[in-house]
Amino acid sequence: MKYRDDIRNVAIIAHVDHGKTTLVDELLKQSDTLDGHTQLQERAMDSNAIEKERGITILAKNTAVDYKGKRVNIMDTPGHADFGGEVERIMKMVDGVLLVVDAYEGTMPQTRFVLKKALEQHLTPIVVVNKIDKPSARPEHVVDEVLELFIELGADDDQLDFPVIYASALNGTSSKSDKPEDQEPSMSAIFDTILEHIPAPVDNSDEPLQFQVSLLDYNDYVGRIGIGRIFRGTVKVGDQVALMKLDGSVKKFRVTKLFGFFGLKRLEIQEAKAGDLIAVSGMEDIFVGETVTPVDHQDALPILHIDEPTLQMTFLVNNSPFAGREGKYVTARKIEERLMAELQTDVSLNIEPTDSPDAWTVSGRGELHLSILIENMRREGFELQVSRPKVIERVIEGVKCEPFERVQIDTPEEYMGSVIESLSLRKGEMQDMIHTGNGQIRLIFLAPARGLIGYTTEFLSMTRGYGIMHHTFDQYLPMIQGQIGGRHQGALVSIDTGKATTYSIMSIEERGTVFVEPTTDVYEGMIIGENNRDNDLTVNITKAKQMTNVRSANKDQTSVIKKPKQLTLEESLEFLNDDEYCEVTPESIRLRKQILNKSEREKASKKKKIAE
């Protein structure tokens, strides 16, 4: 069998924040790829504004570097389980993985998630213990943890014999020794190990073409772009080829453009062969998992599995009293067009129409997945409303099931009792408890996804911000009866439309937590705070002080009110109850009752109680 020794395809996988993207930056800088004029920004691979702000990778990206005359294709993958669909498909494009693990934190839930996907594809692993320069680094323990995880996930003997490199991506150093003082000021230890251990792709370019699409991109000029790997054969610009669709049909098209990846750029190329990672344009409706073959030799590769959505929300046209004030796109047609455009590139998303022409059911992989879509839309000038997230139930073998998540919590010991209690109230089942030293404890739970909606805020205040929580989808299990989770406190709801005043905020403060500042525009039915008790309370926040004589007119200026609690988009979505919406515009995030008028709300809740 022939191999292409001039090329290696490798993916970088890790838990969130363990340094994948920073490592790719360093590999780019230290390879023979960028010319002297290119200034690399920090985390150059994270191109989207939200990725830069939050420091997370949302979309998988690929780059290619040259080292010692060989081409190394590197895929940077997301660490969040919400984007697990991307990770899974990338595993099909590469022959090996660099598993990056933090030298202090060790293996985390998403490390487990991404490694499991890599081992299932029988890829060759290399372990990179990153952040070796941290004073608290414990490299030996971390390598043991990684080995245990490999054994637990059923790795074969070849995979268990993995090489380990110790590195500090931030400083651009690496070495095969676990002592920080032995670090060498280059990434050659990683590059050399890749060339030595990652198998070269098979060279079967003289056989009929097989190219499978693993990722999608979209460009207004050329339409959809399919990104993937050539598993067999050769493709040239101008070739007439067949696209084997997922439904079994076949479409013919001509390859109009081919792109190769080099450094941070996508360059046009004339031809590519087996083992290359490329992008192809010229097909209108190409989709992930489809195979491109010669017209006279139609032989499709197995369809890629895409993780099903586990959470859904209703997206609606904004119909609040303030609708249309701040956004550019407010109509149903515009929102629907935008949602359909998202489907062009995001395959883990599902959009279905509802009975109303102004509402759509949008299903995704988790709260983060959906909130990033909402955040992107709002930045583009859209106004919309969304409902409380709900988990997607399924019937499996006649039994009603719901998604369960594996939850890992790291917390100081003093908060352990309240964390265990709060999660057992949400029907979480403790599976493991590990003392990690320094008064820290690690708890592992299996909990219904329903119970975790809205839990983050409660968890952070319970652990005074010292707790760290990660959760990933585990499996569907039989449904637990009854209400789980949800908000315990009621809302403070405005009874009037106008501007909030300092005078009325002062009188409301003792009733609960206020979300709005003085002079904020409010409308009837808008939620302006959280009640201390479990019922909703209607309040007048627009009342001004009656000025009776000269002296008391200025007396108000010395009054001091507490700083209002400003909710982020994620916190607002977590806060929602079933009878509430979150109104999202380019400038504001407001919470509101679905029925704005107080007496109509009361009538509706009476009807609901009678019906129950």
C-alpha positions as CSV (number, residue, x, y, z in Angstrom):
1,M,0.0,0.0,0.0
2,K,1.3,3.5,-0.9
3,Y,1.3,6.3,1.6
4,R,1.6,10.1,1.1
5,D,4.5,10.9,3.4
6,D,4.4,14.6,2.5
7,I,1.2,15.2,4.5
8,R,-0.3,14.6,8.0
9,N,-3.9,15.3,9.1
10,V,-4.4,16.0,12.8
11,A,-7.1,17.4,15.0
12,I,-6.6,19.2,18.3
13,I,-9.1,18.2,21.0
14,A,-9.5,19.4,24.6
15,H,-11.8,20.6,27.3
16,V,-12.8,24.3,27.1
17,D,-9.9,26.6,28.1
18,H,-7.1,24.1,28.1
19,G,-5.3,26.0,25.4
20,K,-6.1,24.4,22.0
21,T,-6.4,27.7,20.1
22,T,-3.4,29.2,21.7
23,L,-1.4,26.1,20.8
24,V,-2.5,26.3,17.2
25,D,-1.3,30.0,17.1
26,E,2.1,28.9,18.3
27,L,2.3,26.0,15.8
28,L,1.5,28.5,13.1
29,K,4.1,31.0,14.3
30,Q,6.9,28.5,14.6
31,S,6.3,26.6,11.4
32,D,7.7,27.6,8.0
33,T,4.3,29.0,6.9
34,L,3.8,32.6,7.7
35,D,6.0,35.1,6.0
36,G,7.8,37.7,8.1
37,H,5.2,40.4,7.5
38,T,2.2,38.5,8.9
39,Q,1.3,39.8,12.4
40,L,-0.6,37.0,14.3
41,Q,-3.4,38.2,16.5
42,E,-3.9,36.3,19.8
43,R,-6.1,33.3,19.2
44,A,-6.0,34.0,15.5
45,M,-8.2,31.0,14.7
46,D,-11.2,32.4,16.6
47,S,-12.5,34.6,13.9
48,N,-16.0,35.3,15.1
49,A,-16.6,38.3,17.4
50,I,-18.3,36.2,20.1
51,E,-15.4,33.7,20.0
52,K,-12.9,36.5,20.7
53,E,-15.0,38.0,23.5
54,R,-15.7,34.8,25.3
55,G,-12.5,33.1,24.5
56,I,-14.2,29.9,23.2
57,T,-14.1,28.2,19.9
58,I,-17.6,27.7,18.4
59,L,-16.9,26.6,14.9
60,A,-14.3,24.1,13.9
61,K,-11.5,25.7,11.8
62,N,-8.7,24.3,9.7
63,T,-5.3,25.5,8.9
64,A,-2.2,24.0,7.3
65,V,1.4,24.5,8.2
66,D,4.7,23.5,6.6
67,Y,7.4,21.9,8.7
68,K,10.6,20.3,7.5
69,G,9.2,20.1,3.9
70,K,6.0,18.4,5.0
71,R,2.4,19.7,5.2
72,V,0.6,19.3,8.5
73,N,-3.2,20.0,8.3
74,I,-4.5,21.0,11.7
75,M,-8.1,21.1,12.7
76,D,-9.0,23.3,15.8
77,T,-12.2,21.9,17.4
78,P,-14.7,23.4,19.8
79,G,-14.4,22.1,23.4
80,H,-18.0,22.7,24.5
81,A,-20.3,19.7,24.2
82,D,-23.0,21.9,22.7
83,F,-20.8,21.9,19.5
84,G,-20.1,18.1,19.8
85,G,-21.5,17.5,16.3
86,E,-18.6,19.5,14.9
87,V,-16.0,17.5,16.8
88,E,-17.5,14.2,15.7
89,R,-17.4,15.0,12.1
90,I,-13.8,16.3,12.2
91,M,-12.7,12.9,13.6
92,K,-13.6,11.5,10.2
93,M,-11.2,13.9,8.4
94,V,-8.0,13.2,10.3
95,D,-5.7,10.3,11.1
96,G,-4.6,11.4,14.6
97,V,-5.4,13.7,17.4
98,L,-3.4,16.0,19.8
99,L,-5.2,15.7,23.1
100,V,-4.5,18.8,25.1
101,V,-4.8,18.6,28.9
102,D,-4.3,21.3,31.5
103,A,-1.3,20.4,33.7
104,Y,-3.3,21.4,36.8
105,E,-6.9,20.7,36.0
106,G,-6.3,17.3,34.4
107,T,-9.1,15.4,32.6
108,M,-12.4,17.2,32.6
109,P,-15.9,16.2,31.3
110,Q,-15.3,17.5,27.8
111,T,-11.9,15.8,27.7
112,R,-13.8,12.6,28.2
113,F,-16.4,13.6,25.5
114,V,-13.9,14.5,22.8
115,L,-11.5,11.6,23.5
116,K,-14.3,9.1,23.3
117,K,-15.2,10.4,19.8
118,A,-11.5,10.1,18.7
119,L,-11.1,6.5,20.1
120,E,-14.3,5.4,18.4
121,Q,-12.7,6.3,15.1
122,H,-9.5,4.4,16.0
123,L,-7.3,7.5,15.7
124,T,-3.7,7.7,16.8
125,P,-3.4,9.9,19.9
126,I,-0.6,12.2,21.1
127,V,-1.1,13.7,24.6
128,V,0.0,17.3,25.2
129,V,0.2,18.4,28.8
130,N,-0.2,22.2,28.5
131,K,0.4,25.0,30.9
132,I,3.4,23.2,32.4
133,D,4.7,26.6,33.6
134,K,1.8,27.0,36.1
135,P,3.1,27.0,39.7
136,S,0.4,24.5,40.6
137,A,1.1,22.1,37.7
138,R,1.0,18.4,38.6
139,P,2.1,16.7,35.3
140,E,2.7,13.2,36.7
141,H,-0.8,12.9,38.2
142,V,-2.4,14.4,35.1
143,V,-0.7,11.7,32.8
144,D,-2.0,9.0,35.2
145,E,-5.5,10.5,35.0
146,V,-5.3,10.5,31.2
147,L,-4.2,6.9,31.1
148,E,-7.1,5.9,33.4
149,L,-9.5,7.7,31.1
150,F,-8.0,5.9,28.0
151,I,-8.5,2.5,29.8
152,E,-12.0,3.5,31.0
153,L,-13.0,4.4,27.4
154,G,-11.8,1.1,26.0
155,A,-8.7,2.2,24.1
156,D,-6.7,-0.5,22.3
157,D,-3.1,-1.4,23.1
158,D,-1.7,0.8,20.3
159,Q,-3.7,3.8,21.5
160,L,-2.6,3.2,25.2
161,D,1.0,3.5,24.1
162,F,0.7,7.3,23.5
163,P,3.6,9.7,23.4
164,V,3.4,12.6,25.9
165,I,4.7,16.1,25.2
166,Y,4.9,18.8,28.0
167,A,4.3,22.4,26.7
168,S,3.4,25.9,27.5
169,A,1.5,27.2,24.5
170,L,1.5,30.7,25.9
171,N,5.3,30.9,26.1
172,G,5.7,28.8,22.9
173,T,7.8,26.1,24.6
174,S,7.7,22.3,24.6
175,S,9.7,19.3,25.6
176,K,9.5,15.5,26.3
177,S,10.5,16.1,29.9
178,D,7.9,16.8,32.6
179,K,10.2,19.3,34.4
180,P,9.4,22.9,33.7
181,E,13.1,23.8,33.6
182,D,13.7,21.4,30.7
183,Q,11.3,23.3,28.4
184,E,12.8,24.2,25.0
185,P,11.9,27.5,23.3
186,S,10.2,25.9,20.3
187,M,7.3,23.7,19.3
188,S,9.6,21.2,17.5
189,A,8.9,18.5,20.1
190,I,5.2,18.6,19.1
191,F,5.9,18.8,15.3
192,D,8.5,16.0,15.4
193,T,6.1,13.7,17.3
194,I,3.3,14.4,14.8
195,L,5.6,13.5,11.9
196,E,6.8,10.4,13.7
197,H,3.5,9.0,15.2
198,I,0.6,10.2,13.2
199,P,0.1,7.9,10.2
200,A,0.4,9.3,6.8
201,P,-2.7,9.1,4.6
202,V,-3.0,6.3,2.1
203,D,-2.2,7.3,-1.4
204,N,-4.9,5.8,-3.6
205,S,-5.2,8.9,-5.9
206,D,-5.3,6.6,-9.0
207,E,-8.7,5.1,-7.9
208,P,-12.1,6.7,-8.5
209,L,-12.8,9.9,-6.5
210,Q,-14.5,9.8,-3.0
211,F,-14.8,13.2,-1.2
212,Q,-17.0,13.5,1.9
213,V,-18.3,16.8,3.2
214,S,-17.7,17.2,7.0
215,L,-18.3,21.0,7.5
216,L,-20.2,23.7,5.6
217,D,-19.4,27.3,4.9
218,Y,-21.4,29.9,3.1
219,N,-20.4,32.8,1.0
220,D,-22.6,35.3,-0.8
221,Y,-20.6,35.1,-4.0
222,V,-20.2,31.3,-4.5
223,G,-23.1,30.0,-2.2
224,R,-22.5,26.9,-0.2
225,I,-19.0,25.6,0.3
226,G,-18.4,22.0,1.3
227,I,-15.3,21.4,3.4
228,G,-14.0,17.8,3.8
229,R,-11.4,15.2,3.0
230,I,-10.6,13.3,-0.2
231,F,-10.6,9.7,0.8
232,R,-9.8,8.4,-2.6
233,G,-8.9,9.6,-6.1
234,T,-8.2,13.1,-7.5
235,V,-10.5,16.1,-8.3
236,K,-9.8,19.0,-10.7
237,V,-11.5,22.3,-11.4
238,G,-14.0,21.8,-14.2
239,D,-14.6,18.1,-13.4
240,Q,-18.2,16.8,-13.9
241,V,-19.0,14.9,-10.7
242,A,-22.0,13.3,-9.0
243,L,-23.2,14.3,-5.5
244,M,-24.7,11.3,-3.6
245,K,-27.4,12.9,-1.5
246,L,-28.4,11.7,2.0
247,D,-31.9,10.6,0.7
248,G,-30.3,8.4,-1.9
249,S,-30.8,10.7,-4.9
250,V,-27.9,11.8,-7.1
251,K,-27.2,15.3,-8.4
252,K,-24.6,16.1,-11.1
253,F,-22.6,19.3,-11.0
254,R,-19.4,20.8,-12.3
255,V,-16.6,21.8,-9.8
256,T,-16.3,25.5,-10.2
257,K,-13.7,26.2,-7.6
258,L,-11.4,24.3,-5.3
259,F,-9.7,25.8,-2.2
260,G,-6.8,24.5,-0.2
261,F,-5.8,25.7,3.3
262,F,-2.5,27.3,4.0
263,G,-1.8,29.3,7.2
264,L,-4.8,31.4,7.9
265,K,-5.7,31.7,4.2
266,R,-7.9,29.7,1.9
267,L,-6.1,29.6,-1.5
268,E,-7.6,28.6,-4.8
269,I,-6.0,25.4,-6.2
270,Q,-6.5,23.6,-9.5
271,E,-6.5,20.0,-8.3
272,A,-6.3,17.9,-5.1
273,K,-5.8,14.2,-4.3
274,A,-6.4,11.5,-1.7
275,G,-5.5,12.7,1.8
276,D,-6.0,16.4,1.1
277,L,-8.4,18.6,3.1
278,I,-10.1,20.9,0.7
279,A,-13.2,23.2,0.2
280,V,-15.4,22.8,-2.9
281,S,-17.9,25.2,-4.4
282,G,-20.4,24.9,-7.2
283,M,-23.1,22.9,-5.5
284,E,-26.3,24.7,-4.4
285,D,-27.6,22.2,-1.9
286,I,-24.6,20.2,-0.6
287,F,-25.0,18.9,2.9
288,V,-22.8,17.4,5.6
289,G,-22.2,13.7,5.2
290,E,-22.8,13.6,1.4
291,T,-20.2,12.1,-0.9
292,V,-18.8,13.5,-4.2
293,T,-17.9,10.7,-6.7
294,P,-17.2,10.4,-10.5
295,V,-20.5,10.3,-12.5
296,D,-19.6,6.8,-13.8
297,H,-18.5,5.3,-10.4
298,Q,-21.1,6.2,-7.8
299,D,-19.9,4.8,-4.5
300,A,-21.0,6.7,-1.4
301,L,-19.1,6.6,1.9
302,P,-21.1,5.8,5.1
303,I,-23.3,8.7,6.2
304,L,-21.9,10.7,9.1
305,H,-23.8,10.6,12.4
306,I,-25.0,14.0,13.6
307,D,-26.0,14.4,17.3
308,E,-29.7,15.0,17.7
309,P,-30.8,18.3,19.4
310,T,-31.7,18.0,23.1
311,L,-33.2,21.4,23.8
312,Q,-35.8,23.6,22.1
313,M,-37.1,27.1,22.3
314,T,-39.8,29.1,20.5
315,F,-38.5,32.1,18.6
316,L,-41.3,34.7,18.0
317,V,-41.7,38.1,16.3
318,N,-41.3,40.8,18.9
319,N,-44.8,42.1,19.7
320,S,-44.0,44.1,22.9
321,P,-45.1,47.8,23.2
322,F,-41.5,48.7,22.4
323,A,-41.3,46.6,19.2
324,G,-39.5,48.1,16.2
325,R,-37.8,50.9,18.2
326,E,-34.2,49.6,18.2
327,G,-33.9,46.8,15.6
328,K,-33.5,46.9,11.8
329,Y,-35.1,43.6,11.0
330,V,-38.4,43.0,12.9
331,T,-40.8,41.2,10.5
332,A,-41.6,37.5,10.4
333,R,-40.2,37.2,6.9
334,K,-36.8,38.6,7.9
335,I,-36.5,36.4,11.0
336,E,-37.5,33.3,9.0
337,E,-34.9,34.0,6.3
338,R,-32.2,34.5,8.9
339,L,-33.1,31.2,10.7
340,M,-33.1,29.4,7.3
341,A,-29.7,30.9,6.5
342,E,-28.3,29.5,9.8
343,L,-29.4,26.0,8.7
344,Q,-27.1,26.4,5.7
345,T,-24.0,25.9,8.0
346,D,-25.2,24.6,11.3
347,V,-26.3,21.0,11.0
348,S,-27.1,20.4,14.7
349,L,-29.9,23.0,14.5
350,N,-33.5,22.1,13.7
351,I,-36.2,24.7,12.8
352,E,-39.9,23.8,12.5
353,P,-42.8,26.1,11.8
354,T,-45.6,26.3,14.4
355,D,-49.4,27.0,14.1
356,S,-48.6,30.7,14.2
357,P,-46.9,32.4,11.2
358,D,-45.0,34.5,13.7
359,A,-43.3,31.7,15.7
360,W,-40.8,28.9,15.0
361,T,-39.6,26.0,17.2
362,V,-35.8,26.1,17.2
363,S,-34.0,23.0,18.6
364,G,-30.3,22.9,19.4
365,R,-27.7,21.0,21.4
366,G,-27.9,23.1,24.5
367,E,-28.4,26.5,26.1
368,L,-25.0,27.8,24.8
369,H,-25.7,26.7,21.3
370,L,-29.1,28.5,21.1
371,S,-27.9,31.6,23.1
372,I,-25.0,32.1,20.6
373,L,-27.5,32.1,17.7
374,I,-29.7,34.6,19.5
375,E,-26.6,36.8,20.3
376,N,-25.5,36.7,16.6
377,M,-29.0,37.7,15.4
378,R,-29.2,40.6,17.9
379,R,-25.8,41.9,16.8
380,E,-27.0,41.8,13.2
381,G,-29.9,44.1,14.0
382,F,-32.7,41.6,14.6
383,E,-35.5,42.0,17.2
384,L,-37.2,38.9,18.4
385,Q,-38.7,37.2,21.5
386,V,-37.8,33.8,22.8
387,S,-39.6,31.4,25.3
388,R,-38.1,29.4,28.1
389,P,-35.8,26.6,26.9
390,K,-37.4,23.1,27.1
391,V,-35.8,19.7,26.9
392,I,-36.8,17.4,24.0
393,E,-38.5,14.2,25.1
394,R,-38.3,11.0,23.1
395,V,-40.1,7.7,23.2
396,I,-37.6,4.9,23.1
397,E,-39.0,1.3,22.9
398,G,-42.3,2.5,24.2
399,V,-40.9,4.4,27.2
400,K,-41.0,8.2,27.5
401,C,-37.4,9.4,28.0
402,E,-35.6,12.7,28.6
403,P,-31.9,13.7,28.2
404,F,-29.6,13.3,31.2
405,E,-26.3,15.1,31.6
406,R,-23.0,14.1,33.3
407,V,-22.2,17.0,35.7
408,Q,-18.8,17.6,37.1
409,I,-18.4,20.1,39.9
410,D,-15.2,21.4,41.5
411,T,-15.9,23.3,44.7
412,P,-14.2,24.2,48.1
413,E,-15.3,21.5,50.7
414,E,-17.3,24.0,52.7
415,Y,-19.9,24.3,50.0
416,M,-20.1,20.6,49.3
417,G,-23.2,20.0,51.4
418,S,-25.4,22.7,49.8
419,V,-24.3,21.6,46.3
420,I,-25.2,18.0,46.9
421,E,-28.6,19.0,48.5
422,S,-29.5,21.4,45.7
423,L,-28.7,18.9,42.9
424,S,-30.6,16.1,44.7
425,L,-33.6,18.4,44.8
426,R,-33.2,18.6,41.0
427,K,-33.1,14.8,40.9
428,G,-29.4,14.6,40.3
429,E,-27.7,11.3,41.4
430,M,-24.2,11.4,42.8
431,Q,-21.8,9.0,41.1
432,D,-18.5,9.9,42.5
433,M,-16.7,12.1,45.0
434,I,-12.9,12.8,44.8
435,H,-10.8,14.9,47.1
436,T,-8.4,16.8,44.8
437,G,-6.3,18.3,47.6
438,N,-6.1,21.9,48.8
439,G,-9.5,21.7,50.4
440,Q,-11.1,21.1,47.0
441,I,-13.5,18.4,46.2
442,R,-14.8,17.0,42.8
443,L,-18.4,15.7,42.6
444,I,-19.8,13.8,39.6
445,F,-23.5,13.6,39.1
446,L,-25.9,12.2,36.6
447,A,-28.8,14.7,36.4
448,P,-31.8,15.3,34.1
449,A,-31.1,18.2,31.7
450,R,-34.5,19.7,32.8
451,G,-33.1,20.2,36.3
452,L,-30.0,22.0,35.1
453,I,-31.9,24.7,33.2
454,G,-31.4,27.8,35.4
455,Y,-29.1,26.1,37.8
456,T,-25.9,28.0,37.0
457,T,-26.9,31.2,38.7
458,E,-28.0,29.4,41.9
459,F,-24.8,27.3,41.9
460,L,-22.5,30.4,41.6
461,S,-24.2,32.3,44.4
462,M,-24.2,29.1,46.6
463,T,-20.4,28.6,46.1
464,R,-19.7,32.4,46.3
465,G,-18.3,32.1,42.7
466,Y,-15.6,29.6,43.8
467,G,-17.4,26.6,42.3
468,I,-16.7,25.4,38.7
469,M,-19.4,23.4,36.9
470,H,-19.2,21.5,33.6
471,H,-21.9,19.3,32.1
472,T,-22.2,17.2,28.9
473,F,-25.0,15.2,27.4
474,D,-24.8,11.6,28.6
475,Q,-27.8,9.7,27.4
476,Y,-31.6,9.5,27.2
477,L,-33.1,7.7,30.3
478,P,-36.8,7.1,31.4
479,M,-38.5,10.4,32.3
480,I,-38.7,11.4,36.0
481,Q,-42.2,12.3,37.0
482,G,-43.1,15.8,38.4
483,Q,-41.7,19.3,38.3
484,I,-37.9,19.5,38.4
485,G,-35.9,22.7,38.8
486,G,-37.3,26.0,37.7
487,R,-37.3,29.3,39.5
488,H,-38.3,29.4,43.1
489,Q,-38.9,33.2,43.3
490,G,-41.7,35.1,41.7
491,A,-41.2,38.2,39.5
492,L,-41.8,41.9,40.1
493,V,-43.9,43.1,37.2
494,S,-44.6,46.7,36.2
495,I,-48.2,47.7,36.2
496,D,-47.6,50.9,34.2
497,T,-45.8,52.2,31.1
498,G,-43.3,55.1,31.6
499,K,-39.9,55.7,33.0
500,A,-38.6,54.1,36.2
501,T,-38.0,56.6,39.0
502,T,-35.6,56.6,41.9
503,Y,-38.4,57.2,44.3
504,S,-40.4,54.1,43.3
505,I,-37.3,51.9,43.1
506,M,-36.5,52.8,46.7
507,S,-39.9,51.7,47.8
508,I,-39.7,48.4,45.8
509,E,-36.1,47.5,46.9
510,E,-37.2,45.7,50.1
511,R,-39.6,43.5,48.1
512,G,-36.8,41.9,46.0
513,T,-33.9,42.4,43.5
514,V,-34.5,45.2,41.0
515,F,-33.2,44.7,37.4
516,V,-33.7,48.3,36.0
517,E,-32.0,51.6,36.6
518,P,-33.8,54.9,37.1
519,T,-35.1,56.6,33.8
520,T,-35.2,53.1,32.1
521,D,-38.3,52.9,29.8
522,V,-40.7,50.2,31.1
523,Y,-44.1,48.9,29.9
524,E,-47.0,47.2,31.5
525,G,-46.3,43.5,32.0
526,M,-42.5,44.0,31.8
527,I,-40.5,42.1,34.5
528,I,-38.4,44.7,36.4
529,G,-37.1,42.5,39.2
530,E,-37.2,39.3,41.2
531,N,-39.6,39.0,44.2
532,N,-38.3,37.7,47.5
533,R,-41.3,35.4,47.7
534,D,-42.5,32.7,45.3
535,N,-45.5,34.7,43.9
536,D,-45.5,37.3,41.2
537,L,-46.0,40.9,42.4
538,T,-47.3,43.8,40.4
539,V,-45.6,47.1,41.3
540,N,-45.7,50.7,40.2
541,I,-42.1,51.6,39.3
542,T,-43.0,54.9,37.4
543,K,-44.4,56.8,40.4
544,A,-42.7,60.2,41.0
545,K,-42.6,62.0,44.4
546,Q,-45.3,64.7,44.8
547,M,-43.4,68.0,45.3
548,T,-45.4,70.0,47.9
549,N,-43.0,72.7,49.0
550,V,-39.6,74.1,48.2
551,R,-37.6,72.3,50.8
552,S,-38.6,68.7,50.1
553,A,-38.2,69.1,46.3
554,N,-34.4,68.8,46.7
555,K,-34.4,66.4,49.6
556,D,-34.7,63.4,47.3
557,Q,-31.2,63.9,45.8
558,T,-29.5,62.5,48.9
559,S,-31.3,59.1,48.5
560,V,-29.1,56.2,47.6
561,I,-30.4,53.1,45.8
562,K,-28.7,49.8,45.4
563,K,-27.0,49.1,42.0
564,P,-29.6,47.1,39.9
565,K,-28.7,43.5,38.9
566,Q,-28.1,43.5,35.1
567,L,-28.8,40.2,33.6
568,T,-26.8,38.8,30.6
569,L,-28.6,37.0,27.8
570,E,-27.8,33.5,29.3
571,E,-29.0,34.7,32.8
572,S,-32.2,36.1,31.3
573,L,-33.0,32.8,29.5
574,E,-32.3,30.9,32.8
575,F,-34.6,33.3,34.7
576,L,-37.6,32.7,32.4
577,N,-40.8,30.8,33.5
578,D,-43.2,29.1,31.2
579,D,-45.5,32.2,31.1
580,E,-42.7,34.6,30.2
581,Y,-40.7,35.7,27.2
582,C,-37.3,37.3,26.8
583,E,-37.4,40.2,24.4
584,V,-34.1,40.6,22.5
585,T,-33.1,43.7,20.5
586,P,-29.7,45.1,19.4
587,E,-29.7,47.4,22.4
588,S,-31.7,45.8,25.1
589,I,-32.6,42.5,26.7
590,R,-36.0,42.7,28.5
591,L,-38.0,40.1,30.3
592,R,-41.8,40.2,30.1
593,K,-45.0,38.3,30.9
594,Q,-46.6,36.7,27.8
595,I,-49.9,38.3,28.9
596,L,-49.1,41.9,29.7
597,N,-52.3,43.0,31.3
598,K,-52.7,42.1,35.0
599,S,-56.4,41.2,35.1
600,E,-56.1,39.1,31.9
601,R,-53.1,37.3,33.4
602,E,-55.1,36.5,36.5
603,K,-58.1,35.2,34.4
604,A,-55.7,33.0,32.4
605,S,-54.1,31.5,35.4
606,K,-57.5,30.7,37.0
607,K,-58.6,29.0,33.8
608,K,-55.3,26.9,33.8
609,K,-55.9,25.8,37.4
610,I,-59.5,24.7,36.6
611,A,-58.2,22.8,33.6
612,E,-55.6,21.0,35.7
